[in-house]
């Protein structure tokens, strides 16, 4: 019966632990590297986005 219900309604995700917190299969080191990429990488810094420089004169008339 469980297989039919899984087919009809989809399987529940297995990403939560018994406390209800999200649990991933990746190691803590991989998550730390991913997080540091966004905090230290200048290419991901939103302050460098070209849309934030809309009021700067581009020299075009």
Order of alpha helices (4+ residues) and beta strands (2+ residues): alpha-alpha
